[in-house]
Amino acid sequence: MDNRQVVLKLSDITMQFGGVVAVDNLNLEVHKNEIVGLIGPNGAGKTTAFNCITGVYEPTNGAVEINGQVVIENYPKGKMKDAYKGRNKDKYTRTLTMLPDKVTGLGVARTFQNIRLFKGMTVLENVMVAMHMNQTESVFAATFRTKKARAQEKAMREEAMELLKKVDLYENMDDLSTSLPYGKQRHLEIARALATHPTILLLDEPAAGMNPQESDDLMKFIGRIREEFDLSILMIEHHMQVVMGICEHIYVLNYGGQIADGTPEEIQANPAVIEAYLGGDE
Amino acid sequence: MDTRLDNKKKIALSAACLILFMVFVYFGDIMIRPGSSMKMLITVIEKGSIFALVAASMNLLNGFTGLFSLGQAGFMLIGAYTYAIFTIPADSHDKVYQYFNGGIIKWSIVEILESKLGLAGHYLGMLIPMLMAGLLVALIGFLIGIPVLRLKSDYLAIATLGFAEIIRAFFQWNTLGPLTNGSNVLRKYTTYKNAIFPVMIAGISIAIILLLINSTYGRAFRAIRDDEIAAEAMGINLFKHKEMSFVISSFFAGISGALLAMFQTTISATPFTTVMTYEILLIVVIGGIGSITGSVIGAFLFTAASEWWLRGLDAGKWMGISSSLMRPGFRKVVFAILIMLIVLFYSRGIMGDKEFSWDGFFAWCKSRPAAVKAWPEKRKASRAAKKEARAVKSAAKARAKQAKEEKEARKSSGEGLFTPLVLADHVVVFEKEGRNG
């Protein structure tokens, strides 16, 4: 077994909307410096799982642990108490919630399935927005440009430029973010996530809409940033070429439920996975 | 060819323009005799600068943070009252508060400071109540913001509009009479003597708003405007930043309210209705949502049009035209039509979301001769295009007519009545494939 430190752990995460169980009892572990894939057919609940980790949704049941510390936990209560269809109903007793910005503050950054860049801003500004979180000056100091605030602004700008150099966007620094070609927009989204100084990076379909050549480049890019920024990565992806190429461990979801997990080789040979993707015998 | 100026030159140029403008306003106000038409220009500059400030504060919310708030008139009202209440001279209290036994505040900050510090005290006595007005409005904005900022878009607009109306009703409440004079006007409070005062205060305030927008907090505000979900995922605390923007905007609305009180010399709660908020919103839209320069230009244009250029429409004679249509209120009709035209055909406003810059200004000036020279060509081209479009259209019409005639002819000759049914020439039968294993 993998004896590296566990940085992200989901235990029994269940997300139920009304009568629909979108994620059913998901257990998942991401170790330090590991690239983990989360796959499954459309509507399997992958993005919902992401939203539970990042605090966008409050899971109906289960717990999320980041760097060994439980930060999100919930159990079915109120209306859900009777409507709950999942398992482990009485295992959890606390309610811990966290807003998305706090989760990001803990070092978990994410990208989005449909690119969500700040449209009215330049490439450089997009990255600098992500650094706002880590600056310490008050709004008065920032407005009246105290010496410290100016120094911090300058440091921020330099760091952003440095980061853009690393992701090959330095030449496009002053372009509007939406004027970039599609592939570069994806890169910028990842760069923006990196600017929050994460230790865990969640990528939601980074290769969506890319041709084989572009997804090949993306694979190399993801591998490179993992080394350079010392990251652990959890990614949702549909391109099997990408997933099988770089993931060390893969979890497979279908209809919310977890149907398999293992190394790429194990997953490729798993009959349950083949059935979920290709349809099995009647 | 690079025509960019270095920063020092730009700053010098801006400073020179501003000083020239200030000198013009200062001496203009002293030298021009009241009653002359040039005096109108000074009035427009005074009122325009006040509205420029409140429009900029509204733009900070609407254009830069993406919060559609309509509470600005209510906040101005609080600012105006706060300033007026604390600066009514002691011996005028009995006259102003004649229905409320001279009110409860029997002193004026201006008088107290003036007696101790002289002329400096006089101005300090005006600045302190103004600052108090701003801070009080900021506090009220903070309190209103806590419940209201959880709402989004239209709902937020309705809630803030409601609060503004509540504030207005509250200030007219008779029980508060000793403080606010109920529904009677407040008057005789200290006002400025020269038009340069509101211009300077508004200028400094707008400069602060601009500095804020260009700081890291301003970037966070714009991120929230562009995409709330992404901004939150980038570690920006949505509520904290929205509240911050709301409070700062309220502060400057309060300051502009105090300036408006000084400009009008009397103040009552009645004119601070939703109509006033819409006027401010209009300035923001005309100037361009997301451009402070646009708000300033829009404010001056709006004030000049409503106070000066279109005045004649109410008086019966405008630009040499007289008509029985032009009676009080007609100005508003014309204004409404103008606004509709702007929103329909020019919805990005004068500046869009761009700001003024010397580089842009010089580039624009330089491109003018070429643009003028190219104009006849352009017109010719557009005419030709139009002609072509017309020709295409008429050709299509002719074709349609011909087709219709042919059809009619066929019908009358009985041709279409017996067209044979089209039969499929072969049929494919899908069989279920057998499965092996």
Chai-1 contact restraints between the chains, C-beta under 6 A:
chainA,res_idxA,chainB,res_idxB,connection_type,confidence,min_distance_angstrom,max_distance_angstrom,comment,restraint_id
A,P100,B,E232,contact,1.0,0.0,6.0,A-B,restraint_1
A,P100,B,A233,contact,1.0,0.0,6.0,A-B,restraint_2
A,D101,B,E232,contact,1.0,0.0,6.0,A-B,restraint_3
A,D101,B,G235,contact,1.0,0.0,6.0,A-B,restraint_4
A,D101,B,I236,contact,1.0,0.0,6.0,A-B,restraint_5
A,D101,B,N237,contact,1.0,0.0,6.0,A-B,restraint_6
A,T104,B,G235,contact,1.0,0.0,6.0,A-B,restraint_7
A,G105,B,G235,contact,1.0,0.0,6.0,A-B,restraint_8
A,R110,B,A233,contact,1.0,0.0,6.0,A-B,restraint_9
A,R116,B,D227,contact,1.0,0.0,6.0,A-B,restraint_10
A,R116,B,A230,contact,1.0,0.0,6.0,A-B,restraint_11
A,F118,B,A223,contact,1.0,0.0,6.0,A-B,restraint_12
A,F118,B,D226,contact,1.0,0.0,6.0,A-B,restraint_13
A,F118,B,D227,contact,1.0,0.0,6.0,A-B,restraint_14
A,K119,B,D226,contact,1.0,0.0,6.0,A-B,restraint_15
A,G120,B,D226,contact,1.0,0.0,6.0,A-B,restraint_16
A,E125,B,R219,contact,1.0,0.0,6.0,A-B,restraint_17
A,V129,B,R219,contact,1.0,0.0,6.0,A-B,restraint_18
A,V129,B,A223,contact,1.0,0.0,6.0,A-B,restraint_19
A,V129,B,M234,contact,1.0,0.0,6.0,A-B,restraint_20
A,A130,B,M234,contact,1.0,0.0,6.0,A-B,restraint_21
A,H132,B,T216,contact,1.0,0.0,6.0,A-B,restraint_22
A,H132,B,A220,contact,1.0,0.0,6.0,A-B,restraint_23
A,M133,B,G235,contact,1.0,0.0,6.0,A-B,restraint_24
A,Q135,B,T216,contact,1.0,0.0,6.0,A-B,restraint_25
A,V139,B,Y217,contact,1.0,0.0,6.0,A-B,restraint_26
A,V139,B,M244,contact,1.0,0.0,6.0,A-B,restraint_27
A,A142,B,S215,contact,1.0,0.0,6.0,A-B,restraint_28
A,A142,B,T216,contact,1.0,0.0,6.0,A-B,restraint_29
A,A142,B,Y217,contact,1.0,0.0,6.0,A-B,restraint_30
A,T143,B,L211,contact,1.0,0.0,6.0,A-B,restraint_31
A,T143,B,L212,contact,1.0,0.0,6.0,A-B,restraint_32
A,T143,B,S215,contact,1.0,0.0,6.0,A-B,restraint_33
A,T196,B,G235,contact,1.0,0.0,6.0,A-B,restraint_34
